[in-house]
């Protein structure tokens, strides 16, 4: 899952076991949903496939200057945009508890990453705590994912469909306490992630969300 921590918004979901192929699907889908814009900062754990997937998705071909020597010109090479910043989190555990957390800048520079963190409204350190917290919320909303439960899915397509349903309906139908804004003395307006991100101006009901018209895009073969 790709998650926007400032608005608590689920941006992209690819159900299934975390594999290299799934990670590439996720990064490509995230890039498409965000219009190819570069985020201030991308973070993840140290699963190696993320680095490769981000490079493949965001890298652009750059022509190699001619050397003036005989022979065929070199093929264009893929390079990342200078403004792309990506850092990872590594956690060391003892007896099931986290005892040490270290971070590493993978793409970009430490100075640029620190500048991105300074602009963040939710955190001043590289971390994955927001997506981990959302995993707990998702298990609360989807009983099929609760540990040691008899409500587990017996059929993969149903589990996949339920994952999409709970993940994306959360954006529009689930008010998040930390997103509320004060409108008067001792009075707050509840907001969903979609409201915080400016995608809607009200809390949707499940019926409104489930029956909202969807325009399917037809891609050329």
Secondary structure, DSSP 8 states (H G I E B T S, - for coil): -EEETTTTEEEE---S---HHHHHHHHHHHHHHTTT---S-EEEES-THHHHHHHHHH-EEE-----SSSS-----EEE--TT--EEEEEEEEETTEEEEEEEEEEES-HHHHHHHHHH-SS-SS---HHHHHHHHHHHHH-GGGSTT-S---SSHHHHHHHHHHHHHHHHHH-B-GGG-EEEETTEEE--BHHHHTTS-SS---HHHHHHS---------
